[in-house]
Amino acid sequence: MSQLAGGIMRLVLLQLKGVKDKTSNVLNAVSKINQVAQKYKPRLVALPECFNCPYGTKYFRQYSEPIPDGFTSQELSAAAKNHGIYIVGGTIPELDENGSIYNTCTIWAPNGNLITKYRKMHLFDIDVKGGIRFRESETLAAGSDFTVIDIEGHKIGIGICYDMRFEELARVYRNEGCEMLIYPGAFNMTTGPLHWELLQRSRANDNQLYVVTISPARDEEAEYIAWGHSMVVDPWGQILKSASHGEDIVVADIGRNIFSPDFNKC
């Protein structure tokens, strides 16, 4: 069963290592979904940012595809249906009908239907002296819509990576009644050590909700090296579970009576 006794929802986070072959990346993700679905019986499985392509502006258009008709979407849909689970499909470069590219997270229902999608709102444009320079806006368009999903009566807000730096986004979701935020994200070796854990614990404690992040695995030979350390943080800012920096699986059981204070009484 994918829902445990006692009102517990089991989450599985897949911290995956990518290569420069989209088919291999997608099939690796589906293989891991199959494995954890059978072994851990989760209700929800979540994937990393840009799990089907290298994280780099020169790759986004090359690897882009339409949603939900593209290869990646079809594979995630089938996996969700085969196992009767929810899938937060990390992110992929989405090609829309006007030729624009978005960094997009898809969310799949247990029947295989696309529930909704979220397009990254805050693009990662950064130039750290002596550190890293990266400008998503050279290739990507920014999204403009908030995305809240409802899983059996519990609301979850979706963001992507750089969105986590913006407390206002988290607060909008909290005011909409969200009890959890999920951020597929690929912090790097400059920002990761400084801010990855700090921002998650801050967003969780600021808004008294769970924060879940899913990073790609670290690959020291990649052009963009991800920090790793996918994580689940509770409303008190405590780290419940954390991955290593390599390929890893995080399993977390979340109580259905999620801590939800009444802000009007604070």
N, C-alpha and C positions, 0 to 999 in steps of 0.2 A: 504494500500500500504506500502511496506517496504522501499521505498525511498521517502523522503519528498520533497515537492515543494521547489523551490529556490536553488536546487543543494546541499542539505544537506544529509549526511549519518548518520543514527542513529545507535549507538552502544549500546549494553546492556551487562554488565558484571555481571556474576552470582557468588557471593561469597558464596560457599556452605560448609556446615558442613558434614564431612564424618563419616562413622561408619566402623566396621570391616566386613561388608557384601557387596561384590562387586555388586551384583544384586540390592540391596537397594540403593547404591550410584548412580548407573547408572540410575535407574528408577526415583530417586529423581531429577537428572539433567535433564532428558527428561521431567519430569513433569513441572519443572521450565521453560524450554525452551518453552513448550507449552503455559504456562501462559503468559510469556513476549511477545511471538510472537503475541498472540491475543490482549494483552493489549497495547503494545507499538509500534508494527509494525516495528521492527528493520530491518536493512539490514544485520547486523552482530551480532552474539551472541558469547561471549567468556567465557570459563570455567577455573577453577583454575588448578594449578599443582596438580598431583596425586589425581584427584577428584574421582577416582573409587577405591582407596585403601588407607590404612593408610600410612603416609610418614615415612618409616623406612626401613633400609636395609634388615631386616629379613622378610619383607613382599613382596618385589619386585618380587622375583621369584614365590612365591605362587600366586600372583595376575596377573602375566604376561599373555599375550595373543598375538596371531599374529595379524598383521594389513595387510589388511582390513577385514580379515575373522572372527575375534573374536567378541564376544558378544557386547563389548562396541562400537566397530567400526560400527557394523550393526545398533545399536540403534541410534547413531549419524547420520549415513547416512539417516536413515528413517526420523529423525526429520528435518534434513535440507531439504529433498525433500518435506515432508508434508507441510512445511511452506514457501518454496521457499526462503530460507535464507542461508547466509554463516555462518558456525560454525567453530570457532577456538576451537578445542576440548581439551583445557587444556593440561594435559599430563596423560599418562598411562604407566605402565611398558610394554614395547614391547618385545615379544619373537621372535627372528629371527630364520631363518632356521638352523643356526649353534648352537643354544642354548644360544646365548648371550642375555643379557637383556639391553635394552636402556630406558632412560626416554624420551618419545617421544610425540610430539605434532602433532596431525592430523588436517588437514584443509579440510572442506567439502564444496562442491559447492551447489547452490540451486537446482540442479537436483539430489542431493544425491551422486554424484561421489566424490571420494577422489582426491582432487587437488594435494596434496603433503603432506609430513610429515617432521618434523624437529626433529633430535635427539640431545639432550642436549650435547653441546660441552665441556663446562667447568664443570667438576664434583665437587660437593660440598664436599670438604675434609677440615675440620676445627677442630681446637682444641684450644678453648679459655679458658685460665686458669680462673677458677672460673665461667665459663659460660657454654659453650656447646661443646661437641665433637661429630662429625658426619663424616662418611667417605662413600660417595656414591660409591667410587671406590672398596669397598669391594664386591660389588654385580654387579654394573653397568659398562657397556662399554661406552666409550665416542664417540659421533658422530663426523663427520669431514666435513659435508657439510653445506653450507649456504642455507637458504631457503627464497626466495622472492616470494610473491604471488601478483597477479594483480587483483584488484577488480575494474572493470569498468574504467580502465585506470589509477588507482592509485596504486603505489607499496607499499607493507607493508613487513617489515622484521620481522622474527620470532626468538626469543630467549627464554631461559628458566631460570628463577631464577638467579642462580649464574653467568650466562652469562652477566647479567646486570652490573656486576662489571668491565667488560672488555670494555673500551671505543673503543678499536680497532675493536671489532665486530660491534659496532654501526656505526663506521666510514666507515667500508666496506659497510654496508647497505646503508648509506647515499650516498656514492660514486656510488652506483648502482642505485641511483635515488629514494630511498625509502622516503616517506613522513610521515611514521608512523612506530613505532616499537611496537610489542606486546610481552609481557613477562608474561606467566603464572608463578607464583612464590610463594614460601612458606618460606618467611623469618620468623625467630623465635623471641622469646622474648629477646634474646641477641642482635641480629643484626638488628631486625626490628626497635626498637626505634632510633637507631643510624643512620642507613643507608638506610632504605627503601625509604623514601621520598627524601633524599639527592641524591641518585643515579639516581632516575627517573628524577628529575629536572636537574641534571647535564647532563645526556645523552640527554635530550630534548634540553637544551640550547646549549650544545657543538655542536650539529649537526643540530640545527634549524629544528626539526621535532616533531611530537606528540609521546608521550610515554604512553602506556597503560599497566597496570599490573592487574592481577587477582589472588588474594590470596584465599586459603581456609579460611573458617570462623574459628575464634579462638574457641578451645575447651579446657578448663582448665583441663579436665580429660584425655586428650590424652597424649601419650608418647612423642610426638613431638607437641609442642604448636605453632601454626601459629600466626603471628602478625595481619593478616587481613589488612584492610584499602586498598582495591583495589582502583585503582586511574587512572585518565586521566589527563595528563600534556600537556600543549600546548608548541609550539616552543620557547616561551619566558621563559619557566620554571614555568609558573603559573599553579596552580592546578585548573582544571576546575571542576572536580567532585571527591569525595572521599567517600568510604564506611565507615561504622563503623567497629567494630572488629567481630561482630557476623554475622549470615547469613544476606545477604543484596543484594540489586539489585542497580546497577549504570546504569543510562541512560544518554547518552551524544550525542548531535547532533554536528557533525563535518562538517564545511564548506567544500564544494568540491573544492573551490579555496584555497587549503591548502598552507600556507605560505612556499614558496620554494625559498630562496635567491640564487643568482648566486655567488658561492664561488670564481669564477674567478675574480669577481669585488670587493672582500673583501680585 
